[in-house]
Amino acid sequence: MKTVVLVDGYNVIHSFPRLKKLLKKSRNQAQEELVRLVDNYCCLEGVEGYVVFDAYRRPSLDTSEEAGSGLKIILTGKGETADSYIERFVSQYRSCYNYIYVITSDYSQGMTVVDEKVLVLSPENFFKEIESCQKALKESYLPSPPGSHPTMSDYLRDEVRKKLEEFRRK
């Protein structure tokens, strides 16, 4: 199942308290943290992702940069907002994906792109999804109780652990 996540960068930064707080210190730090979170999510879920930032006051065309294995950062070009980029992307590539998730708190944008393949998530719900993925990852790969240090045997399959125990006893 081919899925893509489209994140309205500044909209999400302004909607999420932790990122908004970072924004007051540095726009670059807020952008980097958002990109890091989305990249981790895309890697964990095995989906493509785009973080789209408004740069419509710049004199150049759209620019794109790879940020991870499945994540691209888009800076919109002159006269184009992140909203219009996302709407154009959905229109052009709807048939290429089983699902397109649009992450925005902009209700009007959400209504222009929504259909059975396009799902609009609020930044709050998206960050809950990220936290859920991170928690599941920690639980599946770190079976040790919190505060303890994982050992090599924590990462071994049961049958390998049993064979090593038999070998040790001999």
Residue pairs with C-beta under 8 A, 6 or more apart in sequence:
1 98
1 99
2 48
2 96
2 97
2 98
3 45
3 47
3 48
3 97
3 98
3 99
3 100
3 101
4 47
4 48
4 49
4 50
4 93
4 97
4 99
4 100
4 101
5 38
5 41
5 42
5 47
5 48
5 49
5 50
5 101
5 103
6 49
6 50
6 52
6 86
6 89
6 90
6 100
6 101
6 102
6 103
7 34
7 38
7 49
7 50
7 51
7 52
7 103
7 104
7 126
8 52
8 82
8 83
8 86
8 102
8 103
8 104
8 106
8 109
9 31
9 34
9 51
9 52
9 53
9 54
9 82
10 53
10 54
10 82
11 82
11 104
11 105
11 106
11 123
12 19
12 34
12 103
12 104
12 105
12 123
12 126
13 19
13 20
13 22
13 23
13 30
13 31
13 34
14 20
14 23
15 105
15 122
15 123
15 124
16 123
16 124
16 127
18 33
19 30
19 33
19 34
20 30
22 29
22 30
22 33
23 29
23 30
31 53
34 51
35 51
35 67
35 71
35 73
37 127
37 130
38 49
38 51
38 71
39 49
39 67
39 68
39 70
39 71
40 130
40 134
41 47
41 49
41 129
41 130
41 133
42 48
42 49
42 68
42 69
42 70
42 71
43 68
43 69
43 70
44 133
44 134
44 137
45 133
46 70
47 70
48 70
48 71
48 72
49 68
49 70
49 71
49 72
50 71
50 72
50 73
50 74
50 89
51 67
51 71
51 72
51 73
51 74
52 74
52 76
52 82
52 85
52 86
53 73
53 74
53 75
53 76
53 82
54 76
54 81
54 82
55 63
55 75
55 76
55 77
56 76
56 77
56 78
56 79
56 80
56 81
57 78
58 75
58 77
58 78
59 78
60 77
60 78
61 77
61 78
62 74
62 75
62 76
62 77
62 80
62 85
63 74
63 75
63 77
64 72
64 73
64 74
64 75
65 72
65 73
65 75
66 72
66 73
67 73
74 82
74 85
76 82
76 84
76 85
83 104
83 106
83 109
86 102
86 104
86 109
86 113
87 109
87 112
87 113
90 100
90 102
90 113
90 118
93 100
94 100
94 115
94 117
94 118
97 117
98 117
99 117
99 118
99 119
100 113
100 117
100 118
100 119
101 118
101 119
101 120
101 121
101 126
102 109
102 110
102 113
102 118
102 119
102 120
102 121
103 120
103 121
103 122
103 123
103 126
104 110
104 120
104 122
104 123
105 122
105 123
109 120
110 120
113 120
114 120
121 129
141 155
142 150
142 154
143 150
143 154
144 150
144 151
144 154
153 161
153 164
156 164
